[in-house]
Amino acid sequence: MKTRNPQWAANLAAATQYYEREGHLRVPRKHVERIVGEDQEERELRLGAWIGNQRSRAAALSPERVEQLSAIGMRWA
């Protein structure tokens, strides 16, 4: 999962982790997901807000990003 934007990559990793644990991406808006980055630092990401933002910006996302999110169960509507 290579991407040029480290913040996007971190949020995508958090979304993947959430999906693998919960089986869906219906993330509550206020949900914060903890991930351990490649640098072994624990980070807290506002995943619920990020998922909501991606849904609302779907038309502006690159096809690659739409595909990455769709691959982990993103529902766009």
PyRosetta script that sets phi, psi and omega in degrees:
from pyrosetta import init, pose_from_sequence

init()
pose = pose_from_sequence("MKTRNPQWAANLAAATQYYEREGHLRVPRKHVERIVGEDQEERELRLGAWIGNQRSRAAALSPERVEQLSAIGMRWA")
pose.set_psi(1, 75.9)
pose.set_omega(1, -179.3)
pose.set_phi(2, -88.8)
pose.set_psi(2, 137.0)
pose.set_omega(2, 174.6)
pose.set_phi(3, -150.3)
pose.set_psi(3, 153.6)
pose.set_omega(3, -178.0)
pose.set_phi(4, -80.9)
pose.set_psi(4, -21.3)
pose.set_omega(4, -175.9)
pose.set_phi(5, -100.5)
pose.set_psi(5, 110.0)
pose.set_omega(5, -177.1)
pose.set_phi(6, -63.3)
pose.set_psi(6, -32.2)
pose.set_omega(6, 179.3)
pose.set_phi(7, -67.7)
pose.set_psi(7, -42.4)
pose.set_omega(7, 175.9)
pose.set_phi(8, -60.6)
pose.set_psi(8, -45.5)
pose.set_omega(8, -178.7)
pose.set_phi(9, -60.6)
pose.set_psi(9, -40.8)
pose.set_omega(9, 179.6)
pose.set_phi(10, -65.1)
pose.set_psi(10, -44.4)
pose.set_omega(10, 179.5)
pose.set_phi(11, -67.2)
pose.set_psi(11, -38.1)
pose.set_omega(11, 177.0)
pose.set_phi(12, -64.3)
pose.set_psi(12, -40.2)
pose.set_omega(12, 177.0)
pose.set_phi(13, -63.1)
pose.set_psi(13, -40.9)
pose.set_omega(13, 178.2)
pose.set_phi(14, -64.7)
pose.set_psi(14, -41.6)
pose.set_omega(14, 178.7)
pose.set_phi(15, -63.7)
pose.set_psi(15, -41.4)
pose.set_omega(15, 178.8)
pose.set_phi(16, -62.5)
pose.set_psi(16, -46.0)
pose.set_omega(16, 179.3)
pose.set_phi(17, -60.3)
pose.set_psi(17, -44.5)
pose.set_omega(17, 179.1)
pose.set_phi(18, -62.3)
pose.set_psi(18, -46.4)
pose.set_omega(18, -179.3)
pose.set_phi(19, -61.3)
pose.set_psi(19, -43.3)
pose.set_omega(19, -178.9)
pose.set_phi(20, -64.9)
pose.set_psi(20, -33.0)
pose.set_omega(20, -179.6)
pose.set_phi(21, -81.6)
pose.set_psi(21, -43.4)
pose.set_omega(21, -172.2)
pose.set_phi(22, -98.2)
pose.set_psi(22, -22.8)
pose.set_omega(22, 179.3)
pose.set_phi(23, 84.1)
pose.set_psi(23, 9.3)
pose.set_omega(23, 179.0)
pose.set_phi(24, -159.5)
pose.set_psi(24, 169.4)
pose.set_omega(24, 175.4)
pose.set_phi(25, -118.3)
pose.set_psi(25, 31.9)
pose.set_omega(25, 173.6)
pose.set_phi(26, -85.9)
pose.set_psi(26, 72.3)
pose.set_omega(26, -172.3)
pose.set_phi(27, -82.6)
pose.set_psi(27, 127.1)
pose.set_omega(27, 175.5)
pose.set_phi(28, -57.8)
pose.set_psi(28, 140.9)
pose.set_omega(28, -173.9)
pose.set_phi(29, -52.7)
pose.set_psi(29, -37.2)
pose.set_omega(29, -176.0)
pose.set_phi(30, -90.8)
pose.set_psi(30, 4.0)
pose.set_omega(30, -176.4)
pose.set_phi(31, -66.1)
pose.set_psi(31, 135.0)
pose.set_omega(31, 174.5)
pose.set_phi(32, -114.2)
pose.set_psi(32, 127.0)
pose.set_omega(32, -179.4)
pose.set_phi(33, -106.4)
pose.set_psi(33, 133.1)
pose.set_omega(33, 176.4)
pose.set_phi(34, -95.5)
pose.set_psi(34, 129.9)
pose.set_omega(34, 175.2)
pose.set_phi(35, -130.7)
pose.set_psi(35, 158.7)
pose.set_omega(35, 172.5)
pose.set_phi(36, -107.7)
pose.set_psi(36, 119.4)
pose.set_omega(36, -177.2)
pose.set_phi(37, -76.7)
pose.set_psi(37, 176.7)
pose.set_omega(37, 178.9)
pose.set_phi(38, -60.6)
pose.set_psi(38, -25.0)
pose.set_omega(38, 178.4)
pose.set_phi(39, -84.9)
pose.set_psi(39, 6.9)
pose.set_omega(39, -179.3)
pose.set_phi(40, 67.4)
pose.set_psi(40, 12.2)
pose.set_omega(40, 175.3)
pose.set_phi(41, -85.3)
pose.set_psi(41, 134.8)
pose.set_omega(41, 175.3)
pose.set_phi(42, -81.6)
pose.set_psi(42, 135.1)
pose.set_omega(42, -179.4)
pose.set_phi(43, -129.9)
pose.set_psi(43, 149.6)
pose.set_omega(43, 174.3)
pose.set_phi(44, -110.4)
pose.set_psi(44, 122.8)
pose.set_omega(44, -178.5)
pose.set_phi(45, -116.6)
pose.set_psi(45, 138.9)
pose.set_omega(45, 178.9)
pose.set_phi(46, -78.9)
pose.set_psi(46, 73.6)
pose.set_omega(46, -172.2)
pose.set_phi(47, -63.8)
pose.set_psi(47, -40.8)
pose.set_omega(47, -179.1)
pose.set_phi(48, -58.7)
pose.set_psi(48, -46.0)
pose.set_omega(48, 178.9)
pose.set_phi(49, -65.3)
pose.set_psi(49, -41.3)
pose.set_omega(49, -178.3)
pose.set_phi(50, -63.3)
pose.set_psi(50, -45.4)
pose.set_omega(50, 179.2)
pose.set_phi(51, -60.0)
pose.set_psi(51, -46.0)
pose.set_omega(51, 178.9)
pose.set_phi(52, -59.3)
pose.set_psi(52, -40.9)
pose.set_omega(52, 179.0)
pose.set_phi(53, -65.7)
pose.set_psi(53, -39.7)
pose.set_omega(53, 179.4)
pose.set_phi(54, -64.5)
pose.set_psi(54, -41.2)
pose.set_omega(54, 178.3)
pose.set_phi(55, -60.6)
pose.set_psi(55, -44.7)
pose.set_omega(55, -176.2)
pose.set_phi(56, -72.4)
pose.set_psi(56, -20.3)
pose.set_omega(56, -179.9)
pose.set_phi(57, -106.0)
pose.set_psi(57, 16.4)
pose.set_omega(57, -173.6)
pose.set_phi(58, -51.2)
pose.set_psi(58, -40.9)
pose.set_omega(58, -178.0)
pose.set_phi(59, -65.6)
pose.set_psi(59, -24.9)
pose.set_omega(59, -177.4)
pose.set_phi(60, -94.7)
pose.set_psi(60, -10.4)
pose.set_omega(60, -179.8)
pose.set_phi(61, -73.2)
pose.set_psi(61, 150.3)
pose.set_omega(61, 175.5)
pose.set_phi(62, -68.2)
pose.set_psi(62, 152.1)
pose.set_omega(62, 177.4)
pose.set_phi(63, -55.5)
pose.set_psi(63, -34.7)
pose.set_omega(63, 179.4)
pose.set_phi(64, -62.5)
pose.set_psi(64, -43.5)
pose.set_omega(64, -179.1)
pose.set_phi(65, -69.9)
pose.set_psi(65, -39.6)
pose.set_omega(65, 176.1)
pose.set_phi(66, -59.7)
pose.set_psi(66, -43.8)
pose.set_omega(66, -179.9)
pose.set_phi(67, -63.5)
pose.set_psi(67, -42.5)
pose.set_omega(67, 179.9)
pose.set_phi(68, -61.3)
pose.set_psi(68, -43.2)
pose.set_omega(68, -180.0)
pose.set_phi(69, -71.8)
pose.set_psi(69, -40.2)
pose.set_omega(69, 178.9)
pose.set_phi(70, -62.1)
pose.set_psi(70, -35.1)
pose.set_omega(70, -178.0)
pose.set_phi(71, -64.6)
pose.set_psi(71, -23.5)
pose.set_omega(71, 178.8)
pose.set_phi(72, -107.4)
pose.set_psi(72, 21.2)
pose.set_omega(72, 169.9)
pose.set_phi(73, 95.9)
pose.set_psi(73, 15.9)
pose.set_omega(73, 179.2)
pose.set_phi(74, -65.2)
pose.set_psi(74, 130.9)
pose.set_omega(74, 170.9)
pose.set_phi(75, -103.6)
pose.set_psi(75, 129.2)
pose.set_omega(75, -170.8)
pose.set_phi(76, -90.3)
pose.set_psi(76, -8.6)
pose.set_omega(76, -179.7)
pose.set_phi(77, -116.1)
pose.dump_pdb("model.pdb")
